[in-house]
């Protein structure tokens, strides 16, 4: 996914991330993939996983 199209993703904070300001993850999903990024450094590359397994 290009940087341009990744800006169109709707990111949400993982329910496993606490509110203490420590390690937090954000996730976004499309019909084809799940995307994961570090919420403290959103401009760095993110991890993507295909939805089909």
Beta strands, then each sheet from edge to edge (+ up, - down):
strand 1: 12-13
strand 2: 25-29
strand 3: 33-38
strand 4: 47-50
sheet 1: 1+ 2- 3+ 4-
end
